[in-house]
Amino acid sequence: MLKTILKNMHSKRTQSVWFSSKNFKKVLNENSAFQTKRKPVDVSFETDKMYEAFPSICEEILDEQLVYHGAYPELRERYSHMLQYIVNIDQPRYIGKGIFTVYAYRILEKPSLLTDDNIKKACILGWCHRMVDATLIIDDDIADVSCLRYNKPACHSIEGVGRDKATLDAAFIESAIWYLLINHFRSHRFFADILKQTLISYAVTNISQRLELTKYNIEDLGKYTYSRKGFAFTFPLLRTALYLANIDDKDAHNFSNQLSVQMAHFLKFEDDFNGVFNPMSDIQKSCTDISEGRPSWLAFQAYQRSSPAQKRMLREHYGKINEDSTRKCYELFRELKLDEVFAEYREDFYNDMYLNIHNNLPKMLPKELYIDFLNFCMTGALRV
């Protein structure tokens, strides 16, 4: 519904709502770190290694989970197709968590230990992170009744699947994570820590999803806007790579944890923003934040900046499942220039994180890696 509304509105306007120098020149500082230091990260090697590793990982998952169902070859074919459809997305940004895990490990590990076998293990860990995303996405699309994900039908919308089978598919993928971690890392000295970081990412995001399923009064959204739903984006990447490279320094992990939490918040807000202001992106998914009354960054900012009359309008229309209410909320977001507000926030956030890394990074950690992490997250290379 939102896409239809926005397409109609865009057809009546000559300017883009997405970031452009014309729209945001007045709020962007051309000498800031955001403008001069932000750049893509070359992860071509890690991307190739991740995709090369997937076929054998897929076979291992099928062997483990179907060990007692060998008499049903159709199950193997069905689950193989499901893993390819949901987990092995052919656009690298959607396996970005896994790719950057391998990238971080290669920088952190001693050169003498960067064997093919250890790179493969890093890829397995990376695919475990991707599978955390996949199982959460299936559940999220079911809860949102979303029909579209990655420009194709969401799992539960596929003919012959539906909600019940999709729920079981999510459980199948979740089980695969624990099989892989046990099979490949149980002899690692920090196996329990790697396992816990992966589990925290999954568990915290699930609880945040539960919070989002409740419809709140708009004046209460601020309490829930900073929920930890964004943990799935970034939380386990740096710390599991540190543990994989046998680094357990307390300061290193504390700093990595702090940076990951802050980045998770930003990416959650960016996802909220993109769902409304950039719905015609190259990868589409259904966005129901306005009609479902979700605690989004946009709604919180709008309410904070609104006049009394605008606040009354938001209370009346935010969270109402009809096109007129959605349109009114979206028009208010534009009237309040929340696209410019977000652009300024994004630049300030980058600059603050850049200075934090330069000024506070523990000496034992490579500064280049943490700047690359910031750039990787803030140049569109990491999505779920």
Sequence and secondary structure as in RCSB ss.txt:
>XXXX:A:sequence
MLKTILKNMHSKRTQSVWFSSKNFKKVLNENSAFQTKRKPVDVSFETDKMYEAFPSICEEILDEQLVYHGAYPEL
RERYSHMLQYIVNIDQPRYIGKGIFTVYAYRILEKPSLLTDDNIKKACILGWCHRMVDATLIIDDDIADVSCLRY
NKPACHSIEGVGRDKATLDAAFIESAIWYLLINHFRSHRFFADILKQTLISYAVTNISQRLELTKYNIEDLGKYT
YSRKGFAFTFPLLRTALYLANIDDKDAHNFSNQLSVQMAHFLKFEDDFNGVFNPMSDIQKSCTDISEGRPSWLAF
QAYQRSSPAQKRMLREHYGKINEDSTRKCYELFRELKLDEVFAEYREDFYNDMYLNIHNNLPKMLPKELYIDFLN
FCMTGALRV
>XXXX:A:secstr
 HHHHHHHHHHT SS SS  HHHHTTT  TTSHHHHT      HHHHHHHHHHHHHHHHHHHHHHTTT TT HHH
HHHHHHHHHHHT  SSGGGGHHHHHHHHHHHHHS GGG  HHHHHHHHHHHHHHHHHHHHHHHHHHHHHT  EET
TEE GGGSTTTHHHHHHHHHHHHHHHHHHHHHHHHTTSTTHHHHHHHHHHHHHHHHHHHHHHTS   GGGTHHHH
T GGGHHHHHHHHHHHHHHTT   HHHHHHHHHHHHHHHHHHHHHHHHHHHH TTSSS B   HHHHT   HHHH
HHHHH  HHHHHHHHHHTT  SHHHHHHHHHHHHHTTHHHHHHHHHHHHHHHHHHHHHHHS TTS HHHHHHHHH
HHTTT    
